[in-house]
Amino acid sequence: MEEKKKERGEIIGKKVRAIRESKGMTRGELCDLLGGIYSYHALTKLERGKLKDPPITVITKIAEVLNVPVEELLSEDEKFIFYDDLLKDPDVTLLMYNTKDLSAKDKRILLRILMLLKEESKRKKEGSQNT
């Protein structure tokens, strides 16, 4: 049971970070928008997956600030972990920052497109290595 909570905390943290970054928001900006209910240090621990069971009140407020359903943060779906890997690329981060005025739905579509392009590129590389 303890391991499950740890995994859940890691998934939630990575989702929060990926969504925040996809909106071009810094951790400090998110912290400010949370209105003092969570410190910068605590938010950092959350995003790094160091909290086993983040408080639901905080998760609810983060979902509200990020304009996503709370269920999106709480679901076991790990798709945002893969988005998190994409956002480590400075070019992708810059691209996402430049799309900050898009709707949340359009940003999710853009992230899906980027994932498909990345997967296709990976398949091509693996194909050329096998020949």
C-alpha positions as CSV (number, residue, x, y, z in Angstrom):
1,M,0.0,0.0,0.0
2,E,2.8,2.4,0.8
3,E,4.4,1.8,-2.6
4,K,1.1,2.6,-4.3
5,K,0.9,5.9,-2.5
6,K,4.4,6.8,-3.6
7,E,3.7,6.0,-7.2
8,R,0.5,8.0,-7.0
9,G,2.4,11.0,-5.6
10,E,5.0,10.7,-8.4
11,I,2.3,10.5,-11.1
12,I,0.4,13.5,-9.7
13,G,3.6,15.5,-9.3
14,K,4.7,14.9,-12.9
15,K,1.3,15.7,-14.2
16,V,1.2,19.0,-12.3
17,R,4.6,19.9,-13.6
18,A,3.9,18.9,-17.2
19,I,0.6,20.8,-17.3
20,R,2.1,23.8,-15.7
21,E,5.0,23.9,-18.1
22,S,2.7,23.3,-21.1
23,K,0.9,26.5,-20.1
24,G,4.1,28.4,-20.0
25,M,3.8,29.0,-16.2
26,T,6.7,29.0,-13.8
27,R,6.6,27.2,-10.5
28,G,6.7,30.5,-8.8
29,E,3.7,31.8,-10.7
30,L,1.7,28.7,-9.9
31,C,2.7,29.1,-6.2
32,D,1.5,32.7,-6.3
33,L,-1.8,31.7,-7.9
34,L,-2.4,29.2,-5.2
35,G,-2.8,32.1,-2.8
36,G,-0.4,31.0,-0.1
37,I,-2.0,27.6,0.6
38,Y,1.2,25.8,-0.5
39,S,4.8,27.0,-0.2
40,Y,7.2,27.0,-3.2
41,H,9.3,24.3,-1.4
42,A,6.2,22.1,-1.0
43,L,5.2,22.6,-4.6
44,T,8.8,21.6,-5.6
45,K,8.5,18.4,-3.6
46,L,5.1,17.7,-5.1
47,E,6.4,18.2,-8.7
48,R,9.4,16.0,-8.1
49,G,7.2,13.2,-6.8
50,K,8.6,13.4,-3.3
51,L,5.2,13.5,-1.6
52,K,3.4,10.1,-1.2
53,D,0.0,11.5,-0.7
54,P,-0.5,15.2,-1.7
55,P,-3.4,16.9,0.1
56,I,-6.6,16.8,-1.9
57,T,-7.3,20.4,-1.0
58,V,-4.1,21.4,-2.7
59,I,-4.6,19.1,-5.7
60,T,-8.1,20.6,-6.1
61,K,-6.8,24.2,-6.0
62,I,-3.9,23.3,-8.4
63,A,-6.5,21.8,-10.8
64,E,-8.6,25.0,-10.6
65,V,-5.6,27.3,-11.2
66,L,-4.3,25.1,-14.1
67,N,-7.9,25.0,-15.5
68,V,-8.0,21.2,-15.7
69,P,-10.4,18.7,-14.1
70,V,-9.2,17.4,-10.7
71,E,-9.8,13.9,-12.1
72,E,-7.1,14.5,-14.6
73,L,-4.5,15.0,-11.9
74,L,-5.8,12.1,-9.7
75,S,-6.3,9.5,-12.4
76,E,-3.8,6.6,-12.7
77,D,-3.2,7.5,-16.4
78,E,0.5,8.2,-16.8
79,K,0.4,9.9,-20.2
80,F,1.7,13.2,-18.7
81,I,4.9,11.4,-17.6
82,F,5.7,11.1,-21.2
83,Y,4.8,14.7,-21.9
84,D,7.2,15.6,-19.0
85,D,10.0,14.0,-21.0
86,L,9.2,16.1,-24.0
87,L,9.2,19.2,-22.0
88,K,12.8,18.6,-20.9
89,D,13.8,19.6,-24.5
90,P,14.5,23.4,-24.5
91,D,13.1,23.7,-28.1
92,V,9.9,22.1,-27.1
93,T,9.7,24.3,-23.9
94,L,10.1,27.4,-26.1
95,L,7.5,26.2,-28.5
96,M,5.1,25.6,-25.7
97,Y,5.8,29.0,-24.1
98,N,5.0,30.6,-27.5
99,T,1.6,28.8,-27.5
100,K,0.6,30.2,-24.0
101,D,-2.4,32.1,-25.5
102,L,-3.9,28.9,-27.0
103,S,-6.8,27.3,-25.2
104,A,-6.1,24.3,-22.9
105,K,-7.7,22.0,-25.4
106,D,-5.5,23.3,-28.3
107,K,-2.4,22.8,-26.1
108,R,-3.3,19.2,-25.3
109,I,-3.8,18.6,-29.1
110,L,-0.4,20.2,-29.7
111,L,1.2,17.9,-27.1
112,R,-0.4,14.9,-28.7
113,I,1.0,15.9,-32.1
114,L,4.4,16.4,-30.6
115,M,4.3,12.9,-29.0
116,L,3.3,11.3,-32.3
117,L,6.1,13.1,-34.1
118,K,8.6,12.0,-31.4
119,E,7.3,8.4,-31.6
120,E,7.6,8.4,-35.4
121,S,11.2,9.8,-35.2
122,K,12.1,7.1,-32.7
123,R,10.7,4.4,-35.0
124,K,12.7,5.7,-37.9
125,K,15.9,5.8,-35.9
126,E,15.3,2.2,-34.7
127,G,14.5,1.1,-38.3
128,S,17.8,2.6,-39.6
129,Q,19.8,0.9,-36.9
130,N,18.3,-2.4,-37.8
131,T,19.4,-2.2,-41.4
